[in-house]
């Protein structure tokens, strides 16, 4: 009997987790918009029974890389969790991925902000009864997108939620490299020396590229990346959100996992606490036991998704929304609900 009960419990957990990756039965509509000459294609998903008046609408802003609207399925548990709370979600394919035209590698961070503004306008036009309750939920590289939107003049989105965002592009790169070297067993002294040497060699390379004395193809080979990726880095490597954060004029939640291997959680949370203008509508949190994407660090403590072994990927599929750190989804959902409470 005990064995049977255990099997039933395991089966229920399996069905529960896998159902978080399924949007069948949800109200969905395709929504396209244009930005910088590209046509961006996405999906607006509405909570059950909400019709044209969801409690709130969260526009998802991707992190780095060629991500489609669902981030290869990785967003689905979070999307379903938000939908169950009455929060609609709009998410779109990055330029050059999925059904969107353009090329995300041609973008600067200001380009990404303009794209997000265009998405916001498209959603506001499609759901006029939800105006005043539409905001952004962004990840990682969105750290150079959302603050710019929150500091813009004119009507503001209702809320901004940033997960795992960095303030300085270059400092984030140093932290990422340091944590990678640490995982390889390097000593603190070796890591410090490696960072100095890397910074010096990169500055020399970028100076040579600017002067035209180094072919781009040769530089790309030296960096073990494509010429297009190298151009993307050259365009954005001085990105720094400090000025925009200091001018944020809309409710802003910034949250990190304390075991983030990609972005320094304590340093960046400290910057946000120091730079955000005083407001009861702002909140800065570092969640214990969680990763760059707020998953449980004990199971998913990897820098990159492709570093996850098969059993970690399997655990994510089985757990669904339960793969997130215990406080992560309630924090985001509760905070959004509080921001839109009473909005017309």
C-alpha positions in Angstrom: 0.0 0.0 0.0 2.8 2.4 0.9 4.6 1.6 -2.4 1.3 2.2 -4.3 0.8 5.6 -2.6 4.3 6.6 -3.4 3.8 5.7 -7.1 0.5 7.7 -7.1 2.2 10.7 -5.5 5.1 10.5 -8.0 2.6 10.3 -10.9 0.7 13.3 -9.7 3.9 15.3 -9.3 4.9 14.3 -12.8 1.5 15.3 -14.3 1.6 18.6 -12.4 5.1 19.5 -13.5 4.6 18.6 -17.1 1.3 20.5 -17.3 3.2 23.7 -16.6 4.8 23.3 -20.0 1.4 23.2 -21.8 -0.6 26.2 -22.9 -3.3 24.3 -24.7 -6.7 25.5 -23.5 -5.3 29.0 -22.7 -6.7 31.9 -24.6 -3.9 33.0 -27.0 -3.7 35.4 -29.9 -0.9 36.3 -32.2 0.3 39.9 -32.0 2.9 41.4 -34.3 4.5 44.9 -34.2 7.3 46.6 -36.0 10.5 48.2 -34.7 13.6 49.4 -36.6 12.3 48.0 -39.8 11.8 44.5 -38.4 8.5 42.7 -37.9 8.3 41.1 -34.5 5.9 38.2 -33.9 4.6 37.2 -30.5 1.8 35.7 -28.5 -0.5 37.3 -26.0 -1.8 34.8 -23.5 -4.8 35.7 -21.4 -5.8 34.2 -18.0 -8.8 31.9 -18.0 -12.1 33.9 -17.8 -10.3 37.3 -17.9 -11.5 38.3 -21.3 -10.2 41.7 -22.3 -9.7 42.8 -18.7 -6.9 40.8 -17.1 -5.7 41.9 -13.7 -2.4 42.9 -15.2 -0.3 42.3 -18.4 3.4 41.4 -18.2 5.5 41.9 -21.3 8.5 39.5 -21.2 11.9 41.0 -22.2 14.5 38.4 -23.0 18.1 38.0 -21.9 21.0 37.4 -24.2 21.0 35.0 -27.2 18.7 34.0 -30.0 15.6 33.4 -27.9 12.2 32.6 -29.2 9.0 33.8 -27.5 8.9 30.8 -25.1 12.7 30.7 -24.6 12.7 27.2 -25.9 10.0 26.3 -23.5 11.9 27.6 -20.4 9.4 30.4 -19.8 6.3 28.2 -19.8 6.1 27.3 -16.1 6.5 30.9 -15.1 3.9 32.0 -17.7 1.4 29.4 -16.4 2.0 30.5 -12.8 1.3 34.1 -13.7 -1.8 33.2 -15.7 -3.1 31.3 -12.7 -2.8 34.6 -10.8 -4.8 36.5 -13.4 -1.8 38.1 -15.0 -1.7 38.0 -18.8 1.6 37.6 -20.6 2.9 38.9 -23.9 6.1 37.5 -25.3 7.7 37.8 -28.7 10.5 36.2 -30.8 13.7 38.2 -30.8 14.7 39.7 -34.2 15.8 36.9 -36.5 14.4 34.1 -34.3 11.1 32.2 -34.6 8.8 34.2 -36.9 10.4 37.6 -36.4 12.5 39.3 -39.0 15.7 41.2 -38.4 18.8 40.2 -36.4 19.2 40.5 -32.7 23.0 40.7 -33.1 22.5 44.0 -34.9 20.9 45.6 -31.9 22.3 48.1 -29.3 20.7 48.2 -25.9 18.8 51.4 -26.9 17.5 49.5 -29.9 16.2 46.9 -27.5 14.5 49.6 -25.4 12.8 51.0 -28.5 11.6 47.5 -29.4 10.1 47.0 -26.0 8.4 50.4 -26.2 6.8 49.3 -29.6 5.7 46.1 -28.0 4.1 48.0 -25.1 2.2 50.3 -27.6 1.0 47.2 -29.5 -0.4 45.5 -26.4 -2.0 48.8 -25.1 -3.7 49.2 -28.4 -4.9 45.6 -28.5 -6.1 45.6 -24.8 -7.3 49.2 -24.3 -9.3 48.2 -21.2 -6.0 47.0 -19.6 -4.2 50.3 -19.9 -2.8 51.3 -16.5 -2.1 47.7 -15.7 0.5 46.8 -18.3 4.2 46.5 -17.4 7.4 44.6 -18.0 9.1 41.5 -16.7 12.7 41.2 -17.9 15.6 38.9 -17.5 19.4 39.3 -17.3 20.3 41.5 -20.3 17.0 43.3 -19.8 19.0 45.1 -17.1 20.1 47.6 -19.8 16.5 47.8 -21.2 14.1 48.2 -18.4 15.7 51.1 -16.5 15.8 53.1 -19.7 12.0 52.5 -20.1 11.3 53.3 -16.5 13.2 56.6 -16.8 11.6 57.7 -20.1 9.4 60.9 -20.3 5.7 60.6 -20.7 3.2 57.9 -19.7 4.9 55.1 -17.8 4.1 51.4 -17.7 2.5 50.3 -14.5 5.4 48.2 -13.2 8.9 46.9 -14.0 10.3 43.6 -12.7 13.9 42.8 -13.4 15.4 39.4 -12.7 19.2 38.9 -12.6 20.0 42.3 -14.2 23.5 43.8 -14.2 24.3 47.5 -14.0 27.7 47.5 -15.8 28.3 45.3 -18.8 32.1 45.1 -18.2 31.8 44.4 -14.5 29.2 41.6 -15.3 31.7 40.1 -17.8 34.4 40.1 -15.1 32.1 38.4 -12.6 31.0 35.8 -15.1 34.6 35.0 -16.0 35.7 34.9 -12.4 33.0 32.4 -11.4 33.9 30.2 -14.4 37.5 30.2 -13.4 36.6 29.5 -9.8 34.6 26.4 -10.9 37.7 25.3 -12.8 39.7 25.3 -9.5 41.7 28.5 -10.0 43.0 30.3 -7.0 41.8 33.9 -6.2 45.3 35.1 -7.2 45.2 33.3 -10.5 41.7 34.6 -11.2 42.7 38.2 -10.4 45.7 38.0 -12.7 43.6 36.4 -15.5 41.1 39.2 -15.3 43.9 41.8 -15.6 45.4 40.0 -18.6 42.0 39.6 -20.3 41.1 43.2 -19.9 44.4 44.3 -21.3 44.3 42.0 -24.3 40.7 43.0 -25.1 41.4 46.7 -24.9 44.3 46.2 -27.3 42.1 44.2 -29.7 39.2 46.7 -29.7 41.6 49.6 -30.2 43.2 47.7 -33.2 39.7 47.1 -34.6 38.8 50.7 -34.3 42.0 51.8 -35.9 41.5 49.2 -38.7 44.8 47.5 -38.1 43.2 44.2 -37.1 40.7 42.3 -39.4 37.4 41.6 -37.8 37.5 37.9 -38.9 40.9 37.5 -37.2 39.7 39.1 -34.0 36.6 36.9 -34.0 38.7 33.8 -34.3 40.9 34.9 -31.4 37.8 35.4 -29.3 36.3 32.1 -30.4 33.1 33.7 -31.7 31.5 34.8 -34.9 32.2 38.2 -36.4 28.5 39.1 -35.8 28.7 38.3 -32.1 31.9 40.3 -31.8 30.3 43.3 -33.4 27.4 42.9 -30.9 29.8 43.0 -28.0 31.7 46.0 -29.5 28.5 47.9 -29.8 27.3 47.2 -26.3 30.4 46.6 -24.1 30.2 50.0 -22.4 26.6 49.7 -21.5 25.9 51.0 -18.0 22.4 51.4 -16.5 23.5 53.7 -13.6 22.2 57.0 -15.0 18.9 55.4 -16.0 18.4 53.8 -12.6 18.9 57.1 -10.9 16.0 58.5 -13.0 13.5 55.6 -12.7 10.1 57.1 -12.3 7.9 54.0 -12.1 7.4 51.1 -9.7 10.5 48.9 -10.0 11.2 45.5 -8.5 14.8 44.3 -8.9 15.5 40.7 -7.7 18.5 38.4 -7.8 19.3 34.9 -6.7 22.0 34.9 -4.0 23.8 32.0 -5.9 23.7 33.7 -9.3 26.8 32.6 -11.2 26.3 35.1 -14.0 25.7 38.5 -12.3 27.0 39.6 -8.9 23.8 39.7 -6.8 25.1 41.6 -3.9 27.0 44.2 -5.8 24.2 44.9 -8.3 21.5 44.9 -5.6 23.7 47.4 -3.7 23.8 49.6 -6.8 20.0 49.5 -7.1 19.5 50.3 -3.4 21.9 53.3 -3.8 20.7 54.6 -7.1 16.9 54.1 -7.2 15.1 57.3 -6.2 13.4 57.0 -2.8 9.9 55.5 -3.3 7.7 53.1 -1.5 6.9 51.5 -4.9 10.5 50.3 -5.4 11.8 47.0 -4.0 15.2 45.3 -4.2 15.5 41.7 -3.1 18.2 39.0 -3.1 16.6 35.6 -2.7 18.4 32.8 -0.9 19.1 29.4 -2.5 18.3 30.6 -6.0 20.1 31.0 -9.4 20.4 33.7 -12.1 16.9 32.8 -13.2 15.6 32.3 -9.7 15.5 28.5 -9.9 16.5 26.3 -7.0 20.3 26.5 -6.8 20.6 23.0 -5.3 19.3 21.5 -8.5 20.0 24.1 -11.2 23.3 25.8 -10.2 24.8 26.2 -13.7 26.0 29.3 -15.6 24.5 28.3 -18.9 21.5 26.1 -19.7 23.6 23.9 -22.1 25.8 23.0 -19.1 23.0 21.3 -17.3 23.3 17.5 -17.3 20.3 15.4 -18.5 19.1 14.8 -15.0 18.9 18.5 -14.2 16.9 19.1 -17.4 14.7 16.2 -16.5 14.1 17.6 -13.0 13.1 20.9 -14.6 10.5 19.2 -16.7 9.1 17.2 -13.8 9.0 20.1 -11.4 7.6 22.8 -13.6 7.0 25.9 -11.6 8.2 24.1 -8.5 11.7 24.3 -9.9 11.7 28.0 -8.9 13.0 29.0 -5.5 10.1 29.0 -3.0 9.7 32.8 -2.7 10.4 33.7 -6.3 7.0 33.4 -8.0 5.0 34.7 -5.0 7.3 37.7 -4.7 6.8 38.6 -8.4 3.1 37.9 -8.5 2.3 39.7 -5.2 4.3 42.7 -6.1 2.7 43.1 -9.6 -0.8 42.7 -8.0 -0.1 45.4 -5.5 1.1 47.8 -8.2 -2.0 47.5 -10.3 -4.5 47.3 -7.4 -7.2 49.9 -8.0 -6.0 50.8 -11.5 -8.8 51.7 -13.9 
